[in-house]
Amino acid sequence: MSEFAYQSPISPGRSWYEDSCGKRPTYAPLDGDTTCDVVIVGGGFCGLSAALSLAETGTKVVLIDTHRFGDGASGRNGGQMGSGQRAGVIELEKELGFERSKALWDMAENAKLSLFDIAKRYGFDFDYQPGQLTPLHKQRFEAEAQEEVDILNGRYGYDKIEYFDQNAMASALGSQHYFGGTRDKGTGHIHPMKYVIGFAAAAAKAGAVLHENTEALSINHNRKIIVTTKNGIITADKCLLALNGYHNDLRPELASRVLPIQSFIGATVPLEHNTTVLPAGEAVDDSRFVVRYFRKSKDNRLLFGGREAYGKSTPSDIERAIRRQIAEIYPDLADVEMTHAWGGNVAITMPRMPYVRELETGFWTAGGFSGHGVMMSNYTGRMIAEHFLGKSEEIRLLKELKIPQFPGGAIFRNPLKLLALTWYAMLDRI
Ligand SMILES: Cc1cc2nc3c(=O)[nH]c(=O)nc-3n(C[C@H](O)[C@H](O)[C@H](O)COP(=O)(O)OP(=O)(O)OC[C@H]3O[C@@H](n4cnc5c(N)ncnc54)[C@H](O)[C@@H]3O)c2cc1C
């Protein structure tokens, strides 16, 4: 356990990231009333990114979080960047046509550049490691994966992704568990909490006013936006709600369209130096609907994520479920010692694309990044800031996406969620 040991109060267990991120600066709670140009509620990647972009132009911005920055999903996720959007280009072209799908692809490429650019400009390290594999758990998915690679190499001009047959994939994984799949050399994986820490320090340095342990109890919008907290009121001209899977139904629009589901991760002890697991160090996210995602940390631990525990989720429940999944892929690790087990809320939407809207003039919300928010929640915050500044309308592409309500709206979505997830988990197994 690190000398700085701390556990997010909204996680079922302490994450390995919390024990390996070094000293995590704290930001004092709001104490007294204040006014600003823009108030941001939610200090994950999305809120931090918006705060930094705004502060860099001299805009007076206040960012608050109920807990500490990164305590939501941003500080304890799988750390996989991925390429493109959560929905693949074949699906997006069917829905939106080539031009818009390509623009969304380019947006995600810009998101990668932005991630590296910020870290370089503010001089922080975030343990980046290159490469991502997407192995297929069903042979019948191979043709579509090959087609997707051809499309990306062709009309999207992206030559960093290639198709691996079953043998090549087995060598890359160090496991015979899957069929073929893709290897993407144009993306990779990061230590998300190190990024959060660097991000917050950058935003503070640029002049953003940051308050942790400051919950927005209510938000009213008349002529001005009024955010009420326990120890002070924030009055602002504009607002961004960046709550993703922790919106707690603060606004009814979010309750019916952005559905929080839990995902869990376990960390093993460092593996032997000569382990055959992931010899080239890529991250993996497989083709299951209830996706399994794993990678090795810089100190050679296996960080393995999935979602199996539908009921209560104590660290030992999580460990048991994750160990079972690890053993299916790496039987030699069936008894490997695990040091950490934790979880957090992923936010999904019906089409697995983010819900980004201007709810009222100057009052924006962004969430529902599915398992694809490391880059996209981050860049969305920046795009909304650039809209506020009148610098760019790139955000329009996300704002115009159709995101229908879940069947049953806010009332029935929870029982339906359980049914749907059980159904998809069953389909993954057949
Ligand atoms: C276990 C797990 C694994 C994941 N793996 C990956 C992955 O490998 N790759 C990937 O791309 N994505 C992954 N994701 C998704 C990704 O982490 C999220 O999409 C992304 O971090 C969302 O960032 P955000 O800033 O929108 O939200 P969050 O980081 O969740 O931040 C929302 C914040 O809002 C705060 N908040 C809520 N209500 C209030 C209030 N009333 N007042 C003040 N503050 C409030 C919360 O405390 C929280 O800190 C994963 C998520 C989880 C949980």
The ligand as an SDF file (V2000), in Angstrom:
LIG
                    3D

 53 58  0  0  0  0  0  0  0  0999 V2000
  -13.9030    0.5260  -14.6140 C   0  0  0  0  0  0  0  0  0  0  0  0
  -13.9140    1.4030  -15.8320 C   0  0  0  0  0  0  0  0  0  0  0  0
  -13.0950    1.0900  -16.9080 C   0  0  0  0  0  0  0  0  0  0  0  0
  -13.0750    1.9230  -18.0370 C   0  0  0  0  0  0  0  0  0  0  0  0
  -12.1690    1.6570  -19.0290 N   0  0  0  0  0  0  0  0  0  0  0  0
  -12.0330    2.5440  -20.0500 C   0  0  0  0  0  0  0  0  0  0  0  0
  -11.0110    2.3630  -21.0000 C   0  0  0  0  0  0  0  0  0  0  0  0
  -10.1640    1.4720  -20.8990 O   0  0  0  0  0  0  0  0  0  0  0  0
  -10.9540    3.2370  -22.0430 N   0  0  0  0  0  0  0  0  0  0  0  0
  -11.8310    4.2880  -22.1690 C   0  0  0  0  0  0  0  0  0  0  0  0
  -11.7130    5.0380  -23.1300 O   0  0  0  0  0  0  0  0  0  0  0  0
  -12.7990    4.4830  -21.2500 N   0  0  0  0  0  0  0  0  0  0  0  0
  -12.9160    3.6590  -20.1950 C   0  0  0  0  0  0  0  0  0  0  0  0
  -13.8600    3.8710  -19.2540 N   0  0  0  0  0  0  0  0  0  0  0  0
  -14.7510    5.0320  -19.4050 C   0  0  0  0  0  0  0  0  0  0  0  0
  -14.0480    6.3400  -19.0460 C   0  0  0  0  0  0  0  0  0  0  0  0
  -13.3520    6.1870  -17.8400 O   0  0  0  0  0  0  0  0  0  0  0  0
  -15.1010    7.4530  -18.9180 C   0  0  0  0  0  0  0  0  0  0  0  0
  -15.8280    7.5300  -20.1230 O   0  0  0  0  0  0  0  0  0  0  0  0
  -14.4840    8.8100  -18.6650 C   0  0  0  0  0  0  0  0  0  0  0  0
  -13.5370    8.7760  -17.6390 O   0  0  0  0  0  0  0  0  0  0  0  0
  -15.6020    9.7980  -18.3420 C   0  0  0  0  0  0  0  0  0  0  0  0
  -15.0300   11.0070  -17.8900 O   0  0  0  0  0  0  0  0  0  0  0  0
  -15.9830   12.1360  -17.3610 P   0  0  0  0  0  0  0  0  0  0  0  0
  -15.1260   13.2880  -17.0090 O   0  0  0  0  0  0  0  0  0  0  0  0
  -17.0550   12.3840  -18.3630 O   0  0  0  0  0  0  0  0  0  0  0  0
  -16.6970   11.4990  -16.0650 O   0  0  0  0  0  0  0  0  0  0  0  0
  -16.1170   11.0560  -14.6350 P   0  0  0  0  0  0  0  0  0  0  0  0
  -14.6670   10.8700  -14.6580 O   0  0  0  0  0  0  0  0  0  0  0  0
  -16.9400    9.9210  -14.1540 O   0  0  0  0  0  0  0  0  0  0  0  0
  -16.3860   12.3420  -13.7520 O   0  0  0  0  0  0  0  0  0  0  0  0
  -17.6590   12.7260  -13.3330 C   0  0  0  0  0  0  0  0  0  0  0  0
  -17.4650   13.4670  -12.0150 C   0  0  0  0  0  0  0  0  0  0  0  0
  -18.6760   14.1470  -11.6670 O   0  0  0  0  0  0  0  0  0  0  0  0
  -18.6730   14.2530  -10.2660 C   0  0  0  0  0  0  0  0  0  0  0  0
  -20.0300   14.6300   -9.8190 N   0  0  0  0  0  0  0  0  0  0  0  0
  -21.1670   13.9070   -9.9280 C   0  0  0  0  0  0  0  0  0  0  0  0
  -22.2130   14.5900   -9.4280 N   0  0  0  0  0  0  0  0  0  0  0  0
  -21.7220   15.7810   -8.9880 C   0  0  0  0  0  0  0  0  0  0  0  0
  -22.3220   16.9090   -8.3510 C   0  0  0  0  0  0  0  0  0  0  0  0
  -23.6320   16.9650   -8.0830 N   0  0  0  0  0  0  0  0  0  0  0  0
  -21.5140   17.9470   -8.0060 N   0  0  0  0  0  0  0  0  0  0  0  0
  -20.1730   17.9240   -8.2640 C   0  0  0  0  0  0  0  0  0  0  0  0
  -19.5790   16.8670   -8.8670 N   0  0  0  0  0  0  0  0  0  0  0  0
  -20.3400   15.8150   -9.2250 C   0  0  0  0  0  0  0  0  0  0  0  0
  -18.2130   12.8850   -9.7990 C   0  0  0  0  0  0  0  0  0  0  0  0
  -17.7220   12.9100   -8.4610 O   0  0  0  0  0  0  0  0  0  0  0  0
  -17.1430   12.5650  -10.8440 C   0  0  0  0  0  0  0  0  0  0  0  0
  -15.8320   12.8400  -10.3590 O   0  0  0  0  0  0  0  0  0  0  0  0
  -13.9320    3.0620  -18.1090 C   0  0  0  0  0  0  0  0  0  0  0  0
  -14.7580    3.3700  -17.0310 C   0  0  0  0  0  0  0  0  0  0  0  0
  -14.7490    2.5570  -15.8890 C   0  0  0  0  0  0  0  0  0  0  0  0
  -15.6260    2.9130  -14.7430 C   0  0  0  0  0  0  0  0  0  0  0  0
  1  2  1  0
  2  3  1  0
  2 52  2  0
  3  4  2  0
  4  5  1  0
  4 50  1  0
  5  6  2  0
  6  7  1  0
  6 13  1  0
  7  8  2  0
  7  9  1  0
  9 10  1  0
 10 11  2  0
 10 12  1  0
 12 13  2  0
 13 14  1  0
 14 15  1  0
 14 50  1  0
 15 16  1  0
 16 17  1  0
 16 18  1  0
 18 19  1  0
 18 20  1  0
 20 21  1  0
 20 22  1  0
 22 23  1  0
 23 24  1  0
 24 25  2  0
 24 26  1  0
 24 27  1  0
 27 28  1  0
 28 29  2  0
 28 30  1  0
 28 31  1  0
 31 32  1  0
 32 33  1  0
 33 34  1  0
 33 48  1  0
 34 35  1  0
 35 36  1  0
 35 46  1  0
 36 37  1  0
 36 45  1  0
 37 38  2  0
 38 39  1  0
 39 40  1  0
 39 45  2  0
 40 41  1  0
 40 42  2  0
 42 43  1  0
 43 44  2  0
 44 45  1  0
 46 47  1  0
 46 48  1  0
 48 49  1  0
 50 51  2  0
 51 52  1  0
 52 53  1  0
M  END
$$$$
